[in-house]
Amino acid sequence: MARRVVIIGAGGHAQVIADIMLRSADAGSDIVPIGYLDDNVDIIGQHRLDLPVLGSTDYLQFVPHDAVIIGIGDNRIRYRMFNSLQRSGESIVTVCHPSAVIAPDVSIGSGTVVAARTVINPGSIIGANVIINTGSIIDHHCYIGNHTHIAPGSVLGGGVTVGEQSLVGMGAILLPQCTVGNGCTIGAGACVHRAVSDGLTVIGVPARPLPRQA
Ligand SMILES: CC(C)(COP(=O)(O)OP(=O)(O)OC[C@H]1O[C@@H](n2cnc3c(N)ncnc32)[C@H](O)[C@@H]1OP(=O)(O)O)[C@@H](O)C(=O)NCCC(=O)NCCS
């Protein structure tokens, strides 16, 4: 039986998730998106990818549904929303684009979004409420902590660990066995070759702390 899923948020990332679910449904998944909830009251009643913006987020209790997914890119906001939805007993689905290549032994937590043309190789563990964004590559035996975002086109070598609520920016490269802590930001295009401590932002090739943090 179809599972009706409400998307929290209606911005760009939420629409990417809607697209993933619509394509997954075409490919035989039982998950069916029914619309968005967004606190921008100006867009209520509008449509995105033919799905309606049903109301603001506090309207969830009035929408018949089976599960939710969070369509918000910002890690901190997504983290808060995830905890709040879990506390209220919501089922939070995991969605994977049909074009993603995921090894059979990979574990993926609830609420995680795996976008188009990603590859996740054997032995990797992906936490809850994570975004594995378009075209990124997670090689074998990586660990990605909860609420983290691996942005489009980034490449993680084998055995890489990324902590919780970190952002690996677009096109970044993390060399094999590197460790990135919690709450880190890896700048777009950076090449990380050694450990990055909690809370640090690094940029460039090779990656170094932003000057104001160094
Ligand atoms: C690293 C980053 C977080 C810095 O953002 P910020 O704190 O607002 O920094 P600023 O834009 O003020 O730039 C600070 C300095 O770093 C440089 N810089 C910023 N981003 C850089 C990057 N990715 N690579 C190299 N240098 C960078 C700027 O040129 C600037 O240098 P200057 O002081 O010599 O002029 C941001 O630029 C970035 O790369 N974010 C990742 C975005 C992303 O991939 N999001 C995912 C979307 S799906």
The ligand as a MOL file (V3000), in Angstrom:
LIG
                    3D

  0  0  0     0  0            999 V3000
M  V30 BEGIN CTAB
M  V30 COUNTS 48 50 0 0 0
M  V30 BEGIN ATOM
M  V30 1 C 34.1390 28.1400 2.7480 0
M  V30 2 C 32.8670 28.9450 2.8550 0
M  V30 3 C 31.9490 28.3150 3.9080 0
M  V30 4 C 33.2790 30.3270 3.3290 0
M  V30 5 O 32.1520 31.1430 3.4140 0
M  V30 6 P 32.2830 32.5580 4.1740 0
M  V30 7 O 32.6260 32.3240 5.6120 0
M  V30 8 O 31.0320 33.3140 3.8800 0
M  V30 9 O 33.5650 33.1900 3.5400 0
M  V30 10 P 33.7160 34.4340 2.5480 0
M  V30 11 O 32.8440 34.2840 1.3390 0
M  V30 12 O 33.5850 35.6660 3.3880 0
M  V30 13 O 35.2200 34.2900 2.0660 0
M  V30 14 C 36.3090 34.4110 2.9830 0
M  V30 15 C 37.5950 34.2390 2.1830 0
M  V30 16 O 37.7060 32.8500 1.7880 0
M  V30 17 C 37.7420 32.7500 0.3390 0
M  V30 18 N 36.9220 31.5750 0.0030 0
M  V30 19 C 35.6110 31.4070 0.2790 0
M  V30 20 N 35.2000 30.1870 -0.1130 0
M  V30 21 C 36.2910 29.5930 -0.6530 0
M  V30 22 C 36.4810 28.3230 -1.2400 0
M  V30 23 N 35.4760 27.4290 -1.3160 0
M  V30 24 N 37.7040 28.0180 -1.6930 0
M  V30 25 C 38.7340 28.9190 -1.6000 0
M  V30 26 N 38.6000 30.1490 -1.0490 0
M  V30 27 C 37.3840 30.4720 -0.5860 0
M  V30 28 C 37.1720 34.0590 -0.1760 0
M  V30 29 O 37.6710 34.3530 -1.4550 0
M  V30 30 C 37.6350 35.0240 0.8710 0
M  V30 31 O 39.0030 35.3120 0.6490 0
M  V30 32 P 39.6070 36.7790 0.9180 0
M  V30 33 O 39.3940 37.0500 2.3850 0
M  V30 34 O 41.0400 36.6330 0.5300 0
M  V30 35 O 38.8170 37.6890 0.0440 0
M  V30 36 C 32.0760 29.0170 1.5160 0
M  V30 37 O 32.6580 29.9010 0.5940 0
M  V30 38 C 31.9190 27.6590 0.8500 0
M  V30 39 O 32.7590 27.1670 0.0980 0
M  V30 40 N 30.7680 27.0060 1.1940 0
M  V30 41 C 30.3750 25.7510 0.6280 0
M  V30 42 C 29.0840 25.9570 -0.1570 0
M  V30 43 C 28.4890 24.6470 -0.6460 0
M  V30 44 O 29.1230 23.8420 -1.2920 0
M  V30 45 N 27.2140 24.4480 -0.2900 0
M  V30 46 C 26.4540 23.2950 -0.6880 0
M  V30 47 C 25.3190 23.7230 -1.5950 0
M  V30 48 S 24.3470 22.3860 -2.1400 0
M  V30 END ATOM
M  V30 BEGIN BOND
M  V30 1 1 1 2
M  V30 2 1 2 3
M  V30 3 1 2 4
M  V30 4 1 2 36
M  V30 5 1 4 5
M  V30 6 1 5 6
M  V30 7 2 6 7
M  V30 8 1 6 8
M  V30 9 1 6 9
M  V30 10 1 9 10
M  V30 11 2 10 11
M  V30 12 1 10 12
M  V30 13 1 10 13
M  V30 14 1 13 14
M  V30 15 1 14 15
M  V30 16 1 15 16
M  V30 17 1 15 30
M  V30 18 1 16 17
M  V30 19 1 17 18
M  V30 20 1 17 28
M  V30 21 1 18 19
M  V30 22 1 18 27
M  V30 23 2 19 20
M  V30 24 1 20 21
M  V30 25 1 21 22
M  V30 26 2 21 27
M  V30 27 1 22 23
M  V30 28 2 22 24
M  V30 29 1 24 25
M  V30 30 2 25 26
M  V30 31 1 26 27
M  V30 32 1 28 29
M  V30 33 1 28 30
M  V30 34 1 30 31
M  V30 35 1 31 32
M  V30 36 2 32 33
M  V30 37 1 32 34
M  V30 38 1 32 35
M  V30 39 1 36 37
M  V30 40 1 36 38
M  V30 41 2 38 39
M  V30 42 1 38 40
M  V30 43 1 40 41
M  V30 44 1 41 42
M  V30 45 1 42 43
M  V30 46 2 43 44
M  V30 47 1 43 45
M  V30 48 1 45 46
M  V30 49 1 46 47
M  V30 50 1 47 48
M  V30 END BOND
M  V30 END CTAB
M  END
